[in-house]
Amino acid sequence: MTAAKAPAAVKGLKAALPVKPCQHCGRPMGWRKRWARCWAEVRYCSEACRRQAGCRGARHG
């Protein structure tokens, strides 16, 4: 027996997922399952942007 496959129109429909810009670099961030509970609080696209945004005015080192 063959396994039932999901229709192509349903699987992989990434265009329907929400997108918002990173507050530091402005790159578009697509919704991720990992961010499902905290999508409203997500502000940065990466750890690097988060670190750089935190020390805009002061230089460390």
PDBQT receptor file of N, H, CA, C and O in Angstrom, charges set to zero:
ATOM      1  N   MET A   1       0.839  -1.188   0.000  1.00  0.00    +0.000 N 
ATOM      2  CA  MET A   1       0.000   0.000   0.000  1.00  0.00    +0.000 C 
ATOM      3  C   MET A   1       0.876   1.241   0.000  1.00  0.00    +0.000 C 
ATOM      4  O   MET A   1       1.971   1.247   0.561  1.00  0.00    +0.000 OA
ATOM      5  N   THR A   2       0.389   2.261  -0.621  1.00  0.00    +0.000 N 
ATOM      6  H   THR A   2      -0.501   2.256  -1.077  1.00  0.00    +0.000 HD
ATOM      7  CA  THR A   2       1.121   3.524  -0.644  1.00  0.00    +0.000 C 
ATOM      8  C   THR A   2       0.536   4.473   0.383  1.00  0.00    +0.000 C 
ATOM      9  O   THR A   2      -0.662   4.458   0.663  1.00  0.00    +0.000 OA
ATOM     10  N   ALA A   3       1.401   5.291   0.931  1.00  0.00    +0.000 N 
ATOM     11  H   ALA A   3       2.374   5.304   0.703  1.00  0.00    +0.000 HD
ATOM     12  CA  ALA A   3       0.953   6.263   1.936  1.00  0.00    +0.000 C 
ATOM     13  C   ALA A   3       0.252   7.429   1.229  1.00  0.00    +0.000 C 
ATOM     14  O   ALA A   3       0.629   7.822   0.125  1.00  0.00    +0.000 OA
ATOM     15  N   ALA A   4      -0.751   7.958   1.878  1.00  0.00    +0.000 N 
ATOM     16  H   ALA A   4      -1.057   7.639   2.775  1.00  0.00    +0.000 HD
ATOM     17  CA  ALA A   4      -1.484   9.095   1.311  1.00  0.00    +0.000 C 
ATOM     18  C   ALA A   4      -0.615  10.342   1.416  1.00  0.00    +0.000 C 
ATOM     19  O   ALA A   4      -0.029  10.610   2.465  1.00  0.00    +0.000 OA
ATOM     20  N   LYS A   5      -0.535  11.092   0.346  1.00  0.00    +0.000 N 
ATOM     21  H   LYS A   5      -1.012  10.874  -0.506  1.00  0.00    +0.000 HD
ATOM     22  CA  LYS A   5       0.265  12.315   0.334  1.00  0.00    +0.000 C 
ATOM     23  C   LYS A   5      -0.646  13.537   0.448  1.00  0.00    +0.000 C 
ATOM     24  O   LYS A   5      -1.779  13.541  -0.033  1.00  0.00    +0.000 OA
ATOM     25  N   ALA A   6      -0.123  14.559   1.091  1.00  0.00    +0.000 N 
ATOM     26  H   ALA A   6       0.798  14.556   1.481  1.00  0.00    +0.000 HD
ATOM     27  CA  ALA A   6      -0.863  15.814   1.205  1.00  0.00    +0.000 C 
ATOM     28  C   ALA A   6      -0.841  16.522  -0.146  1.00  0.00    +0.000 C 
ATOM     29  O   ALA A   6       0.151  16.439  -0.870  1.00  0.00    +0.000 OA
ATOM     30  N   PRO A   7      -1.899  17.202  -0.485  1.00  0.00    +0.000 N 
ATOM     31  CA  PRO A   7      -1.908  17.948  -1.749  1.00  0.00    +0.000 C 
ATOM     32  C   PRO A   7      -0.793  18.982  -1.783  1.00  0.00    +0.000 C 
ATOM     33  O   PRO A   7      -0.466  19.573  -0.754  1.00  0.00    +0.000 OA
ATOM     34  N   ALA A   8      -0.211  19.204  -2.945  1.00  0.00    +0.000 N 
ATOM     35  H   ALA A   8      -0.477  18.724  -3.781  1.00  0.00    +0.000 HD
ATOM     36  CA  ALA A   8       0.899  20.138  -3.088  1.00  0.00    +0.000 C 
ATOM     37  C   ALA A   8       0.503  21.560  -2.712  1.00  0.00    +0.000 C 
ATOM     38  O   ALA A   8       1.351  22.332  -2.264  1.00  0.00    +0.000 OA
ATOM     39  N   ALA A   9      -0.755  21.918  -2.881  1.00  0.00    +0.000 N 
ATOM     40  H   ALA A   9      -1.444  21.291  -3.245  1.00  0.00    +0.000 HD
ATOM     41  CA  ALA A   9      -1.201  23.277  -2.581  1.00  0.00    +0.000 C 
ATOM     42  C   ALA A   9      -1.184  23.555  -1.077  1.00  0.00    +0.000 C 
ATOM     43  O   ALA A   9      -1.064  24.711  -0.671  1.00  0.00    +0.000 OA
ATOM     44  N   VAL A  10      -1.300  22.530  -0.255  1.00  0.00    +0.000 N 
ATOM     45  H   VAL A  10      -1.397  21.591  -0.585  1.00  0.00    +0.000 HD
ATOM     46  CA  VAL A  10      -1.341  22.714   1.192  1.00  0.00    +0.000 C 
ATOM     47  C   VAL A  10       0.060  22.645   1.777  1.00  0.00    +0.000 C 
ATOM     48  O   VAL A  10       0.420  23.476   2.611  1.00  0.00    +0.000 OA
ATOM     49  N   LYS A  11       0.845  21.682   1.361  1.00  0.00    +0.000 N 
ATOM     50  H   LYS A  11       0.553  21.006   0.684  1.00  0.00    +0.000 HD
ATOM     51  CA  LYS A  11       2.176  21.491   1.916  1.00  0.00    +0.000 C 
ATOM     52  C   LYS A  11       3.157  22.500   1.335  1.00  0.00    +0.000 C 
ATOM     53  O   LYS A  11       3.235  22.662   0.117  1.00  0.00    +0.000 OA
ATOM     54  N   GLY A  12       3.896  23.172   2.190  1.00  0.00    +0.000 N 
ATOM     55  H   GLY A  12       3.832  23.040   3.180  1.00  0.00    +0.000 HD
ATOM     56  CA  GLY A  12       4.918  24.100   1.753  1.00  0.00    +0.000 C 
ATOM     57  C   GLY A  12       4.411  25.445   1.278  1.00  0.00    +0.000 C 
ATOM     58  O   GLY A  12       5.037  26.066   0.419  1.00  0.00    +0.000 OA
ATOM     59  N   LEU A  13       3.315  25.904   1.804  1.00  0.00    +0.000 N 
ATOM     60  H   LEU A  13       2.806  25.400   2.503  1.00  0.00    +0.000 HD
ATOM     61  CA  LEU A  13       2.744  27.188   1.394  1.00  0.00    +0.000 C 
ATOM     62  C   LEU A  13       3.339  28.304   2.263  1.00  0.00    +0.000 C 
ATOM     63  O   LEU A  13       2.640  28.902   3.081  1.00  0.00    +0.000 OA
ATOM     64  N   LYS A  14       4.631  28.575   2.076  1.00  0.00    +0.000 N 
ATOM     65  H   LYS A  14       5.198  28.089   1.411  1.00  0.00    +0.000 HD
ATOM     66  CA  LYS A  14       5.329  29.549   2.910  1.00  0.00    +0.000 C 
ATOM     67  C   LYS A  14       4.929  30.986   2.624  1.00  0.00    +0.000 C 
ATOM     68  O   LYS A  14       5.121  31.860   3.470  1.00  0.00    +0.000 OA
ATOM     69  N   ALA A  15       4.383  31.240   1.459  1.00  0.00    +0.000 N 
ATOM     70  H   ALA A  15       4.227  30.529   0.772  1.00  0.00    +0.000 HD
ATOM     71  CA  ALA A  15       3.971  32.606   1.125  1.00  0.00    +0.000 C 
ATOM     72  C   ALA A  15       2.831  33.086   2.014  1.00  0.00    +0.000 C 
ATOM     73  O   ALA A  15       2.639  34.292   2.168  1.00  0.00    +0.000 OA
ATOM     74  N   ALA A  16       2.077  32.170   2.599  1.00  0.00    +0.000 N 
ATOM     75  H   ALA A  16       2.233  31.190   2.474  1.00  0.00    +0.000 HD
ATOM     76  CA  ALA A  16       0.948  32.545   3.444  1.00  0.00    +0.000 C 
ATOM     77  C   ALA A  16       1.358  32.846   4.883  1.00  0.00    +0.000 C 
ATOM     78  O   ALA A  16       0.534  33.320   5.667  1.00  0.00    +0.000 OA
ATOM     79  N   LEU A  17       2.618  32.581   5.248  1.00  0.00    +0.000 N 
ATOM     80  H   LEU A  17       3.286  32.196   4.612  1.00  0.00    +0.000 HD
ATOM     81  CA  LEU A  17       3.072  32.824   6.612  1.00  0.00    +0.000 C 
ATOM     82  C   LEU A  17       3.368  34.313   6.808  1.00  0.00    +0.000 C 
ATOM     83  O   LEU A  17       3.777  34.992   5.866  1.00  0.00    +0.000 OA
ATOM     84  N   PRO A  18       3.161  34.827   8.038  1.00  0.00    +0.000 N 
ATOM     85  CA  PRO A  18       3.418  36.246   8.283  1.00  0.00    +0.000 C 
ATOM     86  C   PRO A  18       4.905  36.585   8.218  1.00  0.00    +0.000 C 
ATOM     87  O   PRO A  18       5.758  35.743   8.499  1.00  0.00    +0.000 OA
ATOM     88  N   VAL A  19       5.200  37.822   7.845  1.00  0.00    +0.000 N 
ATOM     89  H   VAL A  19       4.507  38.506   7.616  1.00  0.00    +0.000 HD
ATOM     90  CA  VAL A  19       6.573  38.321   7.737  1.00  0.00    +0.000 C 
ATOM     91  C   VAL A  19       6.626  39.690   8.383  1.00  0.00    +0.000 C 
ATOM     92  O   VAL A  19       5.677  40.467   8.274  1.00  0.00    +0.000 OA
ATOM     93  N   LYS A  20       7.739  39.997   9.063  1.00  0.00    +0.000 N 
ATOM     94  H   LYS A  20       8.510  39.367   9.152  1.00  0.00    +0.000 HD
ATOM     95  CA  LYS A  20       7.942  41.336   9.599  1.00  0.00    +0.000 C 
ATOM     96  C   LYS A  20       9.429  41.661   9.548  1.00  0.00    +0.000 C 
ATOM     97  O   LYS A  20      10.255  40.748   9.535  1.00  0.00    +0.000 OA
ATOM     98  N   PRO A  21       9.791  42.958   9.518  1.00  0.00    +0.000 N 
ATOM     99  CA  PRO A  21      11.198  43.334   9.383  1.00  0.00    +0.000 C 
ATOM    100  C   PRO A  21      11.948  43.268  10.713  1.00  0.00    +0.000 C 
ATOM    101  O   PRO A  21      11.371  43.480  11.780  1.00  0.00    +0.000 OA
ATOM    102  N   CYS A  22      13.232  42.972  10.626  1.00  0.00    +0.000 N 
ATOM    103  H   CYS A  22      13.701  42.800   9.759  1.00  0.00    +0.000 HD
ATOM    104  CA  CYS A  22      14.116  43.002  11.790  1.00  0.00    +0.000 C 
ATOM    105  C   CYS A  22      14.279  44.455  12.215  1.00  0.00    +0.000 C 
ATOM    106  O   CYS A  22      14.443  45.330  11.365  1.00  0.00    +0.000 OA
ATOM    107  N   GLN A  23      14.236  44.727  13.517  1.00  0.00    +0.000 N 
ATOM    108  H   GLN A  23      14.102  44.017  14.208  1.00  0.00    +0.000 HD
ATOM    109  CA  GLN A  23      14.334  46.110  13.996  1.00  0.00    +0.000 C 
ATOM    110  C   GLN A  23      15.737  46.677  13.858  1.00  0.00    +0.000 C 
ATOM    111  O   GLN A  23      15.916  47.895  13.881  1.00  0.00    +0.000 OA
ATOM    112  N   HIS A  24      16.731  45.815  13.714  1.00  0.00    +0.000 N 
ATOM    113  H   HIS A  24      16.586  44.825  13.695  1.00  0.00    +0.000 HD
ATOM    114  CA  HIS A  24      18.102  46.309  13.596  1.00  0.00    +0.000 C 
ATOM    115  C   HIS A  24      18.540  46.479  12.140  1.00  0.00    +0.000 C 
ATOM    116  O   HIS A  24      18.990  47.557  11.752  1.00  0.00    +0.000 OA
ATOM    117  N   CYS A  25      18.412  45.431  11.338  1.00  0.00    +0.000 N 
ATOM    118  H   CYS A  25      18.046  44.555  11.653  1.00  0.00    +0.000 HD
ATOM    119  CA  CYS A  25      18.924  45.483   9.963  1.00  0.00    +0.000 C 
ATOM    120  C   CYS A  25      17.846  45.665   8.910  1.00  0.00    +0.000 C 
ATOM    121  O   CYS A  25      18.157  45.999   7.766  1.00  0.00    +0.000 OA
ATOM    122  N   GLY A  26      16.577  45.454   9.269  1.00  0.00    +0.000 N 
ATOM    123  H   GLY A  26      16.324  45.183  10.197  1.00  0.00    +0.000 HD
ATOM    124  CA  GLY A  26      15.490  45.655   8.328  1.00  0.00    +0.000 C 
ATOM    125  C   GLY A  26      15.182  44.470   7.424  1.00  0.00    +0.000 C 
ATOM    126  O   GLY A  26      14.263  44.546   6.608  1.00  0.00    +0.000 OA
ATOM    127  N   ARG A  27      15.924  43.381   7.550  1.00  0.00    +0.000 N 
ATOM    128  H   ARG A  27      16.670  43.319   8.213  1.00  0.00    +0.000 HD
ATOM    129  CA  ARG A  27      15.654  42.196   6.731  1.00  0.00    +0.000 C 
ATOM    130  C   ARG A  27      14.302  41.598   7.094  1.00  0.00    +0.000 C 
ATOM    131  O   ARG A  27      13.906  41.629   8.260  1.00  0.00    +0.000 OA
ATOM    132  N   PRO A  28      13.594  41.057   6.120  1.00  0.00    +0.000 N 
ATOM    133  CA  PRO A  28      12.311  40.421   6.428  1.00  0.00    +0.000 C 
ATOM    134  C   PRO A  28      12.511  39.097   7.153  1.00  0.00    +0.000 C 
ATOM    135  O   PRO A  28      13.341  38.279   6.757  1.00  0.00    +0.000 OA
ATOM    136  N   MET A  29      11.747  38.897   8.211  1.00  0.00    +0.000 N 
ATOM    137  H   MET A  29      11.073  39.562   8.532  1.00  0.00    +0.000 HD
ATOM    138  CA  MET A  29      11.794  37.639   8.975  1.00  0.00    +0.000 C 
ATOM    139  C   MET A  29      10.491  36.892   8.750  1.00  0.00    +0.000 C 
ATOM    140  O   MET A  29       9.413  37.449   8.955  1.00  0.00    +0.000 OA
ATOM    141  N   GLY A  30      10.579  35.666   8.342  1.00  0.00    +0.000 N 
ATOM    142  H   GLY A  30      11.455  35.213   8.177  1.00  0.00    +0.000 HD
ATOM    143  CA  GLY A  30       9.399  34.837   8.169  1.00  0.00    +0.000 C 
ATOM    144  C   GLY A  30       9.046  34.123   9.460  1.00  0.00    +0.000 C 
ATOM    145  O   GLY A  30       9.920  33.829  10.275  1.00  0.00    +0.000 OA
ATOM    146  N   TRP A  31       7.786  33.850   9.640  1.00  0.00    +0.000 N 
ATOM    147  H   TRP A  31       7.076  34.089   8.978  1.00  0.00    +0.000 HD
ATOM    148  CA  TRP A  31       7.298  33.143  10.824  1.00  0.00    +0.000 C 
ATOM    149  C   TRP A  31       7.922  31.767  10.915  1.00  0.00    +0.000 C 
ATOM    150  O   TRP A  31       8.057  31.078   9.904  1.00  0.00    +0.000 OA
ATOM    151  N   ARG A  32       8.304  31.359  12.109  1.00  0.00    +0.000 N 
ATOM    152  H   ARG A  32       8.194  31.919  12.931  1.00  0.00    +0.000 HD
ATOM    153  CA  ARG A  32       8.858  30.026  12.354  1.00  0.00    +0.000 C 
ATOM    154  C   ARG A  32       8.018  29.338  13.416  1.00  0.00    +0.000 C 
ATOM    155  O   ARG A  32       7.450  29.986  14.295  1.00  0.00    +0.000 OA
ATOM    156  N   LYS A  33       7.948  28.036  13.325  1.00  0.00    +0.000 N 
ATOM    157  H   LYS A  33       8.409  27.509  12.611  1.00  0.00    +0.000 HD
ATOM    158  CA  LYS A  33       7.173  27.274  14.308  1.00  0.00    +0.000 C 
ATOM    159  C   LYS A  33       7.711  27.521  15.719  1.00  0.00    +0.000 C 
ATOM    160  O   LYS A  33       6.947  27.558  16.684  1.00  0.00    +0.000 OA
ATOM    161  N   ARG A  34       9.018  27.689  15.831  1.00  0.00    +0.000 N 
ATOM    162  H   ARG A  34       9.639  27.659  15.048  1.00  0.00    +0.000 HD
ATOM    163  CA  ARG A  34       9.650  27.939  17.122  1.00  0.00    +0.000 C 
ATOM    164  C   ARG A  34       9.129  29.236  17.751  1.00  0.00    +0.000 C 
ATOM    165  O   ARG A  34       9.089  29.364  18.975  1.00  0.00    +0.000 OA
ATOM    166  N   TRP A  35       8.731  30.196  16.908  1.00  0.00    +0.000 N 
ATOM    167  H   TRP A  35       8.764  30.093  15.914  1.00  0.00    +0.000 HD
ATOM    168  CA  TRP A  35       8.244  31.484  17.386  1.00  0.00    +0.000 C 
ATOM    169  C   TRP A  35       6.727  31.533  17.513  1.00  0.00    +0.000 C 
ATOM    170  O   TRP A  35       6.171  32.620  17.672  1.00  0.00    +0.000 OA
ATOM    171  N   ALA A  36       6.049  30.419  17.451  1.00  0.00    +0.000 N 
ATOM    172  H   ALA A  36       6.500  29.536  17.321  1.00  0.00    +0.000 HD
ATOM    173  CA  ALA A  36       4.579  30.401  17.444  1.00  0.00    +0.000 C 
ATOM    174  C   ALA A  36       3.991  31.078  18.680  1.00  0.00    +0.000 C 
ATOM    175  O   ALA A  36       3.018  31.824  18.564  1.00  0.00    +0.000 OA
ATOM    176  N   ARG A  37       4.551  30.836  19.841  1.00  0.00    +0.000 N 
ATOM    177  H   ARG A  37       5.340  30.230  19.935  1.00  0.00    +0.000 HD
ATOM    178  CA  ARG A  37       3.996  31.389  21.090  1.00  0.00    +0.000 C 
ATOM    179  C   ARG A  37       4.415  32.833  21.332  1.00  0.00    +0.000 C 
ATOM    180  O   ARG A  37       3.721  33.570  22.033  1.00  0.00    +0.000 OA
ATOM    181  N   CYS A  38       5.545  33.246  20.758  1.00  0.00    +0.000 N 
ATOM    182  H   CYS A  38       6.109  32.647  20.189  1.00  0.00    +0.000 HD
ATOM    183  CA  CYS A  38       6.070  34.579  21.079  1.00  0.00    +0.000 C 
ATOM    184  C   CYS A  38       6.276  35.443  19.846  1.00  0.00    +0.000 C 
ATOM    185  O   CYS A  38       7.130  36.330  19.868  1.00  0.00    +0.000 OA
ATOM    186  N   TRP A  39       5.533  35.221  18.775  1.00  0.00    +0.000 N 
ATOM    187  H   TRP A  39       4.840  34.501  18.757  1.00  0.00    +0.000 HD
ATOM    188  CA  TRP A  39       5.715  35.977  17.534  1.00  0.00    +0.000 C 
ATOM    189  C   TRP A  39       5.587  37.487  17.754  1.00  0.00    +0.000 C 
ATOM    190  O   TRP A  39       6.291  38.261  17.104  1.00  0.00    +0.000 OA
ATOM    191  N   ALA A  40       4.715  37.913  18.643  1.00  0.00    +0.000 N 
ATOM    192  H   ALA A  40       4.144  37.285  19.171  1.00  0.00    +0.000 HD
ATOM    193  CA  ALA A  40       4.535  39.344  18.900  1.00  0.00    +0.000 C 
ATOM    194  C   ALA A  40       5.782  39.964  19.545  1.00  0.00    +0.000 C 
ATOM    195  O   ALA A  40       6.026  41.158  19.372  1.00  0.00    +0.000 OA
ATOM    196  N   GLU A  41       6.566  39.185  20.276  1.00  0.00    +0.000 N 
ATOM    197  H   GLU A  41       6.368  38.215  20.417  1.00  0.00    +0.000 HD
ATOM    198  CA  GLU A  41       7.760  39.700  20.952  1.00  0.00    +0.000 C 
ATOM    199  C   GLU A  41       9.031  39.583  20.120  1.00  0.00    +0.000 C 
ATOM    200  O   GLU A  41      10.045  40.182  20.480  1.00  0.00    +0.000 OA
ATOM    201  N   VAL A  42       9.012  38.836  19.028  1.00  0.00    +0.000 N 
ATOM    202  H   VAL A  42       8.189  38.350  18.736  1.00  0.00    +0.000 HD
ATOM    203  CA  VAL A  42      10.206  38.656  18.192  1.00  0.00    +0.000 C 
ATOM    204  C   VAL A  42      10.529  39.978  17.509  1.00  0.00    +0.000 C 
ATOM    205  O   VAL A  42       9.680  40.555  16.830  1.00  0.00    +0.000 OA
ATOM    206  N   ARG A  43      11.780  40.468  17.693  1.00  0.00    +0.000 N 
ATOM    207  H   ARG A  43      12.470  40.000  18.244  1.00  0.00    +0.000 HD
ATOM    208  CA  ARG A  43      12.164  41.755  17.129  1.00  0.00    +0.000 C 
ATOM    209  C   ARG A  43      13.376  41.662  16.210  1.00  0.00    +0.000 C 
ATOM    210  O   ARG A  43      13.533  42.498  15.321  1.00  0.00    +0.000 OA
ATOM    211  N   TYR A  44      14.227  40.673  16.404  1.00  0.00    +0.000 N 
ATOM    212  H   TYR A  44      14.099  39.994  17.126  1.00  0.00    +0.000 HD
ATOM    213  CA  TYR A  44      15.472  40.591  15.645  1.00  0.00    +0.000 C 
ATOM    214  C   TYR A  44      15.561  39.280  14.869  1.00  0.00    +0.000 C 
ATOM    215  O   TYR A  44      15.049  38.247  15.300  1.00  0.00    +0.000 OA
ATOM    216  N   CYS A  45      16.231  39.348  13.704  1.00  0.00    +0.000 N 
ATOM    217  H   CYS A  45      16.647  40.187  13.354  1.00  0.00    +0.000 HD
ATOM    218  CA  CYS A  45      16.320  38.177  12.833  1.00  0.00    +0.000 C 
ATOM    219  C   CYS A  45      17.382  37.195  13.304  1.00  0.00    +0.000 C 
ATOM    220  O   CYS A  45      17.328  36.017  12.954  1.00  0.00    +0.000 OA
ATOM    221  N   SER A  46      18.342  37.658  14.089  1.00  0.00    +0.000 N 
ATOM    222  H   SER A  46      18.386  38.615  14.373  1.00  0.00    +0.000 HD
ATOM    223  CA  SER A  46      19.430  36.780  14.519  1.00  0.00    +0.000 C 
ATOM    224  C   SER A  46      19.974  37.232  15.862  1.00  0.00    +0.000 C 
ATOM    225  O   SER A  46      19.663  38.320  16.347  1.00  0.00    +0.000 OA
ATOM    226  N   GLU A  47      20.788  36.377  16.446  1.00  0.00    +0.000 N 
ATOM    227  H   GLU A  47      21.040  35.494  16.052  1.00  0.00    +0.000 HD
ATOM    228  CA  GLU A  47      21.448  36.694  17.707  1.00  0.00    +0.000 C 
ATOM    229  C   GLU A  47      22.419  37.869  17.503  1.00  0.00    +0.000 C 
ATOM    230  O   GLU A  47      22.568  38.712  18.387  1.00  0.00    +0.000 OA
ATOM    231  N   ALA A  48      23.072  37.918  16.343  1.00  0.00    +0.000 N 
ATOM    232  H   ALA A  48      22.950  37.232  15.625  1.00  0.00    +0.000 HD
ATOM    233  CA  ALA A  48      24.014  39.002  16.048  1.00  0.00    +0.000 C 
ATOM    234  C   ALA A  48      23.294  40.355  16.026  1.00  0.00    +0.000 C 
ATOM    235  O   ALA A  48      23.803  41.327  16.585  1.00  0.00    +0.000 OA
ATOM    236  N   CYS A  49      22.139  40.434  15.400  1.00  0.00    +0.000 N 
ATOM    237  H   CYS A  49      21.725  39.645  14.946  1.00  0.00    +0.000 HD
ATOM    238  CA  CYS A  49      21.371  41.682  15.374  1.00  0.00    +0.000 C 
ATOM    239  C   CYS A  49      20.909  42.068  16.774  1.00  0.00    +0.000 C 
ATOM    240  O   CYS A  49      20.913  43.248  17.127  1.00  0.00    +0.000 OA
ATOM    241  N   ARG A  50      20.519  41.098  17.558  1.00  0.00    +0.000 N 
ATOM    242  H   ARG A  50      20.517  40.139  17.271  1.00  0.00    +0.000 HD
ATOM    243  CA  ARG A  50      20.083  41.385  18.924  1.00  0.00    +0.000 C 
ATOM    244  C   ARG A  50      21.232  41.976  19.732  1.00  0.00    +0.000 C 
ATOM    245  O   ARG A  50      21.038  42.950  20.460  1.00  0.00    +0.000 OA
ATOM    246  N   ARG A  51      22.433  41.394  19.611  1.00  0.00    +0.000 N 
ATOM    247  H   ARG A  51      22.590  40.603  19.019  1.00  0.00    +0.000 HD
ATOM    248  CA  ARG A  51      23.594  41.894  20.345  1.00  0.00    +0.000 C 
ATOM    249  C   ARG A  51      23.982  43.293  19.883  1.00  0.00    +0.000 C 
ATOM    250  O   ARG A  51      24.259  44.161  20.711  1.00  0.00    +0.000 OA
ATOM    251  N   GLN A  52      24.007  43.521  18.587  1.00  0.00    +0.000 N 
ATOM    252  H   GLN A  52      23.782  42.817  17.914  1.00  0.00    +0.000 HD
ATOM    253  CA  GLN A  52      24.395  44.829  18.055  1.00  0.00    +0.000 C 
ATOM    254  C   GLN A  52      23.384  45.909  18.413  1.00  0.00    +0.000 C 
ATOM    255  O   GLN A  52      23.767  47.050  18.675  1.00  0.00    +0.000 OA
ATOM    256  N   ALA A  53      22.121  45.573  18.428  1.00  0.00    +0.000 N 
ATOM    257  H   ALA A  53      21.810  44.646  18.216  1.00  0.00    +0.000 HD
ATOM    258  CA  ALA A  53      21.086  46.549  18.765  1.00  0.00    +0.000 C 
ATOM    259  C   ALA A  53      21.161  46.942  20.232  1.00  0.00    +0.000 C 
ATOM    260  O   ALA A  53      20.789  48.060  20.587  1.00  0.00    +0.000 OA
ATOM    261  N   GLY A  54      21.629  46.055  21.081  1.00  0.00    +0.000 N 
ATOM    262  H   GLY A  54      21.931  45.146  20.792  1.00  0.00    +0.000 HD
ATOM    263  CA  GLY A  54      21.714  46.331  22.510  1.00  0.00    +0.000 C 
ATOM    264  C   GLY A  54      22.799  47.324  22.872  1.00  0.00    +0.000 C 
ATOM    265  O   GLY A  54      22.710  47.970  23.917  1.00  0.00    +0.000 OA
ATOM    266  N   CYS A  55      23.826  47.467  22.037  1.00  0.00    +0.000 N 
ATOM    267  H   CYS A  55      23.898  46.942  21.188  1.00  0.00    +0.000 HD
ATOM    268  CA  CYS A  55      24.944  48.349  22.385  1.00  0.00    +0.000 C 
ATOM    269  C   CYS A  55      25.150  49.404  21.310  1.00  0.00    +0.000 C 
ATOM    270  O   CYS A  55      26.287  49.677  20.925  1.00  0.00    +0.000 OA
ATOM    271  N   ARG A  56      24.075  49.998  20.821  1.00  0.00    +0.000 N 
ATOM    272  H   ARG A  56      23.152  49.776  21.133  1.00  0.00    +0.000 HD
ATOM    273  CA  ARG A  56      24.188  51.015  19.768  1.00  0.00    +0.000 C 
ATOM    274  C   ARG A  56      25.004  52.228  20.205  1.00  0.00    +0.000 C 
ATOM    275  O   ARG A  56      25.881  52.681  19.470  1.00  0.00    +0.000 OA
ATOM    276  N   GLY A  57      24.722  52.757  21.397  1.00  0.00    +0.000 N 
ATOM    277  H   GLY A  57      24.009  52.389  21.995  1.00  0.00    +0.000 HD
ATOM    278  CA  GLY A  57      25.377  53.992  21.828  1.00  0.00    +0.000 C 
ATOM    279  C   GLY A  57      26.741  53.800  22.457  1.00  0.00    +0.000 C 
ATOM    280  O   GLY A  57      27.584  54.692  22.358  1.00  0.00    +0.000 OA
ATOM    281  N   ALA A  58      26.988  52.690  23.088  1.00  0.00    +0.000 N 
ATOM    282  H   ALA A  58      26.304  51.966  23.169  1.00  0.00    +0.000 HD
ATOM    283  CA  ALA A  58      28.238  52.472  23.803  1.00  0.00    +0.000 C 
ATOM    284  C   ALA A  58      29.139  51.492  23.061  1.00  0.00    +0.000 C 
ATOM    285  O   ALA A  58      28.677  50.541  22.430  1.00  0.00    +0.000 OA
ATOM    286  N   ARG A  59      30.411  51.750  23.155  1.00  0.00    +0.000 N 
ATOM    287  H   ARG A  59      30.787  52.522  23.667  1.00  0.00    +0.000 HD
ATOM    288  CA  ARG A  59      31.381  50.817  22.556  1.00  0.00    +0.000 C 
ATOM    289  C   ARG A  59      32.026  50.016  23.666  1.00  0.00    +0.000 C 
ATOM    290  O   ARG A  59      32.452  50.568  24.680  1.00  0.00    +0.000 OA
ATOM    291  N   HIS A  60      32.094  48.715  23.469  1.00  0.00    +0.000 N 
ATOM    292  H   HIS A  60      31.748  48.266  22.645  1.00  0.00    +0.000 HD
ATOM    293  CA  HIS A  60      32.703  47.826  24.461  1.00  0.00    +0.000 C 
ATOM    294  C   HIS A  60      34.028  47.335  23.906  1.00  0.00    +0.000 C 
ATOM    295  O   HIS A  60      34.142  47.055  22.713  1.00  0.00    +0.000 OA
ATOM    296  N   GLY A  61      35.028  47.231  24.771  1.00  0.00    +0.000 N 
ATOM    297  H   GLY A  61      34.934  47.458  25.740  1.00  0.00    +0.000 HD
ATOM    298  CA  GLY A  61      36.251  46.605  24.311  1.00  0.00    +0.000 C 
ATOM    299  C   GLY A  61      37.404  47.419  24.536  1.00  0.00    +0.000 C 
ATOM    300  O   GLY A  61      38.518  47.020  24.197  1.00  0.00    +0.000 OA
TER     301      GLY A  61
